[in-house]
Amino acid sequence: MARTCVGRRRHSTPYSRTVPPVSARAQIVGTEKTPVMQIDVPKSRSVVSTKSGKVLRRRMKVDGTPESVPMYPYEIATRLSDLGRLDFSAQPVPDATRDDFDPLERDRLRRIIGTYQSSDRNLLELTDEELEKSLQLTVTVDGKTMPTLTGLLLLGKGSL
């Protein structure tokens, strides 16, 4: 092994093989007799794949050693939630409509807003649709207003 490879030199590695790009750092550590490659990969705030679309995740095997295994599409939402990049409760509920909201619960929400001094009183002047949208109880998908999971939990009728 060439002497230039041993020591504590840092090298930037190309990151053009991942989407989004990840800038890993590599260095040779250890002794001249036993060099060891140390690769530092920063923690990502998003899911990263190879340019070919392969997504892996790290896990510990039963014997305590790490391994890389495929991350399946249904696992991506959980991973984004763990990273704080996905709010599951803000997702629209398929086949739900504003008709699934209980008008009495909406009135109760308005009373709660009016009761607390720290509340934004401007919310009380909004129409029902504007109130729901501003509190993210509904979202617009393909031009259609749909309740979010939070919206149904707060304003939903007792039996859907």
N, C-alpha and C positions, 0 to 999 in steps of 0.2 A: 504494500500500500504506500502510496506517495506520502511524503512527510507533510505536504500541504493539506492533506485531508485530516490529519490528526491535530488535536488541540481544541480550542474553544471558538473556532470561527463560525460565524452565522452566515447562512445562505438563504436568500429568499427563493421559494420554489414557485414555479409557474402555477397559476391558478385558473388557467383557461379551460380546464376540464370539468368545472363545476358550474351549476346555475342555481342561484347567483354565485359569482366568483368568491372563492374563499382563499385568503392569503395565509398559507401555512408557512412556518419558519422551521428550518432544519439546522442542526449543528451536530458536530461530532464531539462526544463527551467521553470520559473514561481515560484510559492510559494509552500510550503509544502501542503497548503490547496488546491491549484489549479495547479497541475503539468501539464505541456504541453510538448509533445514530439516534438522536433525540429529535422528535418532530412535534412541534407545538401547533395545535390547531385551535383558533379562537372559537369560543362558544357562539353559535349562530342564533340570531333572533328570528329565524325563519327555517322552513324546511329546505334542505339543499339536496340537489340531485346531480348525477353526472349529466354531461351533455346528451348522452343517449337516453336519459330519463330514468335511470336506475336510482332508487332511493333506499339507503341502508340505515339501520339504527344499531347502536351498540347495546349489548346486554351482557350480563354475567352468566356464565354457565354454572351448573351445579357445583363443579369443582372450584369455582371462584375465579376462573380465567375469563377474560373478555372475548367476545366474538361479535362479528357483524352479521346481521340477518336482514332479509328484505323488510321494508316497511310497506304495508299494503294500503291501498287507498282509504279504507275505512279507518285506519290508524292515524291518518294525517290530521283530521279534525282534533283528535285528542292531543296530538303533539303540539299543534298550534295553540290550543287552549292552555297547555302546560307552559308554553312560552309567553303567555299573556297576549297573544296576537289574534285570538278568536274568542268572542263572547258568545257562547252557545245560546244564552238566553235572548240574544238580539236577533237570532235567526227567525225568518218567517216560518209559520206553521202551514204546511201544505193543506189545501182544501178548507182552511179557516177563513172566515170573513168577519167584517165588523159586526154582523148580526149575532155573532157568538159572544159579543160583549153584553154585559148586564147593565142597563141604564142606571139601576140603583147603585151599583158598585162605582160607576163613573161619578154619580152625585156624591157618594161617600168620599171619593178621592178629592173632589173639589172642596168638600167641607174640611178635610184634613189640611189641604193647602191653605185654606182660609184661616184655620185655627192657629197655625204656627207663625210667629213673628218673623222667623228667618226665611219663610217661604217666599218664592217669587210671585208676588201678587199679580203680575202681568199675565200669569197662566190662567187666572180666573176670567180674564176678558176674552180668551180664545174660544172658538167654536169647539165642539166635541172632536171633530176631525183634526183641527190644528193642535189641540191639547194632546191627543194621542200621538200625533207625529212628533211634537216637540219633546215628549217624554220617551220617545222611541218605543211606544207601545204598538205602533204600526210601522211598516215600511212599504215602499212602492217597488213592486217587481213586475217588469214588463207592462207598466202603466196601470197595474192593478194594486190597490191598497190591501195589504194582508196583515193580520195581527202577528206580532212576535210572540215567542214563548212567554216573555215577561208580560206582555199585554194580556195574554190569556190567563196567566197566573193572577194578575191583579184585578182584571175586569171581567174575566170569563164567567159565563153562567154556570150554575152548579152542576148541570148535566148537559154534556155536549153530545 
